[in-house]
Amino acid sequence: CIVTVDAQKQIADIKTSKTVLDDFMDKRFGMFIHFGPVSLRGTEISWSRNKEVPREEYDNLYKEFNPVLFNADAWVKAAKDAGMKYLTITSKHHDGFCLWPTAFSDYNIMNSQFKRDIVGELAKACKKQGVAFCIYFTVLDWHDSDYPVHNPYDSTQNVIGDMSRFEARMKNELKEIITRYKPYMLWFDGNWEKPWVQEYGKDIYRYIKSLDKDVIINNRLGKGENTAFSAGSVGDYLTPEQNVGELNMKDPWESCITICNQWAWKPNDTLKTLKECIQTLVKTAAGNGNLLFNVGPMMDGRMEARQVVRLKEIGNWLAKYGTSIYGTKGGPYIPNKLYATTRKGNRIYLHVFEKNNNKLALPSLPNIKVKKAYFMNGNTVSFTQDNSSGIEINLPDVLPDAVSNVIVLELEKNAEELPIVNN
Ligand code: FHN
């Protein structure tokens, strides 16, 4: 497809509004779900095809796929109990299997034993429980005969394909998804392979916006880095992966990170500790970003009980300290291993992860005074402040929260206007 100059101009004219993106960034915390027939093998979705699982076997797993214990309300409740404000499901991953009844590919859930619209049931449950519903969609598809790459591990298996037909099918599938499920955000992926060029990304972005001008679109429709906008970028926000993004007050960004190691379910995978989970969330918010935290449900449709417990523990922490996360801005200090800060109005939320001793030194804040300081659970905190030597917080022998502590610094004026302070 050739995108004319007008089309490029049109993209600038149809970008998702700041109001919509600000609403997204205020949510701070979402659930990512990687699910599909590969859960029958406990190997990585799409990437274990032609590797741990021979292609023929992988591509026929759908015939056994029957997650009879799938309960959309339970998945959404697990997200909500974790304090997550949005949920993103892999409607189609690189293996090409569609979790919704699409008219444009027979390789879909209605031709498995399960014969239920997983995407649709999740959309309904999210609406009922007040969680924003989002959809992951791959722009590469190793199962689709029109897509030239059939095996990322062996280019001799590549075919000519027909990218025009492939893109046309993608538009038809996206139209089904957008008009039927009305997603809040679309999470594209798979833009790194050669057949996908930026012009397709621009054309798809324009097409999506013609269907819904407010749907949020990540930056993986274009080419180039996930973590910074460049000439090749197409999309609204940056997507660092498996690490907390750098502090960035200019561009919206969201880190996607797994609660275990694998994206799809893996038996006995390593589950992150509560401390790791909370401090990952805090450092993401302190960097002015969102966290899309991934779970991989089991082959029978349930999430692992230990993961549901961990999610609830995260939610319990957020029930006490969520004011220091939701709707805040990152900074003014750059996160480090001892502390990180978020801010809202005249308050800085000082997140203390660990302490070397009972003194926590913060660089001075330009032309602004801290009026008082206290732990979010209420205990007063003494401190000294000096324009040259900065702020020294006196910490108790034992910090009140074993996972992550929040000290509120009440300032004499708005903290959100402060520049980033190098520490
Ligand atoms: O290849 C995928 C991977 O399986 C997973 O879906 C992640 C999630 O962000 N994205 C791609 C790797 O960057």
Boltz pocket constraint, residues with backbone or C-beta under 6 A from the ligand:
constraints:
  - pocket:
      binder: B
      contacts: [[A, 45], [A, 46], [A, 47], [A, 189], [A, 190], [A, 241], [A, 256], [A, 263]]
      max_distance: 6.0
